[in-house]
Amino acid sequence: MLMDREKVIGCAKHYVGDGGTTNGIDESNTVIDRDEMMRIHMPGYYSSISKGVATIMVSYSSWNGVKMHANHDLVTGFLKNTLQFQGFVISDFEGIDRITYPFRANCTYSVLAGVSAGIDMFMVPKFYNEFIDELTMLVKNEFIPMSRIDDA
């Protein structure tokens, strides 16, 4: 039971492809096909999930040009639906701000993309009021369905 005071919650980081970025550049782009992504970068997550990891943190990096914080295919499609991960998906520190370039260029888009991708909680230490306002507006205007909020 996770609520037991004798337990800790593990977090598998940094989902996914973070170690395969072009020239090893931090927060860069992993350029490989889906089969290679699954073969090279996914095994640690299969193992973590099978052993009961409770949280997975999304990477700052991109896969074939798509920021992981906005990658619905890999976060919701593969992690949540295919692997049936039932835990908590968390952003990296200020990860939502890195969806656009320059950072924070379009906060409305970033909130929509991150929440829609399947991230359940965002580490937003500085601009959390703006995040809350943007998220509230997107839900009220039905760009983000309440079912997604309930899932998170």
Secondary structure, DSSP 8 states (H G I E B T S, - for coil): -TT-TT----EEEEETTGGG-GGG-TT-EE---HHHIIIIISHHHHHHHHTT--EEEE-SSEETTEEGGG-HIIIIIIIIIIS---SEEE--TTGGGGSSSSTTS-HHHHHHHHHHHT--B---SSSHHHHHHHHHHHHHTTSS-HHHHHH-
